[in-house]
Amino acid sequence: MKREQVRERHKEGLIAATHVIQNPANPGEWIVFFKKSAGRSYFLVDENDEVESFDRLDELIEVVRGLGIKFAEIHM
């Protein structure tokens, strides 16, 4: 899901949970996914529909905050 879609769905109350996990393809990076209330999950993707990954957690947290998300679970 692209950033603007996340903002819209969050405002509508359709995102049930936000999770931050290590990128399975590169454990030195972090990715974020959102669970919708219907049980489906979506990764945060860029404009090219590629999963966004972050080298630093603090950078990822700033992005998530900018989307309006106030709570996320971090899985290590």
N, C-alpha and C positions, 0 to 999 in steps of 0.2 A: 504494500500500500504506500502510495506516495505521501509526502508530508502534508499537503493540503487536504487529502482524503482523511488522514489521521485527525487533523484539526476538526474537520466537519463531523466525523463520526464520534469524536470525543464530546463535542458540544451537544450532539444528539443523544448522548448516553449509551452509545452502541458498543463502546470498548469496555469490556469487563475486567481486563487485566493487562498489564504491561510487564514483559520479562526481558531481562538482559542476560545474554549467554555468551560464552566464548564461541568464536567462529569455528565450527568443526573442521573447516578447510585450512584454518590458520589459527592455532590457539593463542597467538600473540595479538589477535584482534577481537573486538567485541561487536555483537550484532543485537538488534532489538526486534522483538515480535510482539504483536498485540493479539489478544484473544477477544473475539467478539462475543456478545451475549448468546449467540446461537451455537457457540462451541467451535467455530472455525478460527484459525489462526492466520495471521498475515505478517510477513516480514516488512520492515521499513525498506523501501526501495528508492533508488534515485530516478531521475528523468528518463533513463535508459532501461528502466525496470530491472536493474541489477541490485542485489541486496547491498545496502549500505553497511560498511564495516568501519570501525573506529579503532585506532591504535591506542587511544587513551580513554579511560572511563569518564574522566571529567569532561572531555569534549562531547561524548555521547550523552551524558547527563544534561549538559546545556542544550543540546538539540531536543531531547525529550521534554525538558521544561518549556522550551520555546513552542512546543506543540500543545501546551496546556496540560500536560500530564504532571500530576503532583506525587504520584506513588508508583514505584516500579520494583519488582523483585529482581535481585541480582543472583544468578546461579554461577558458581565457580566450580 
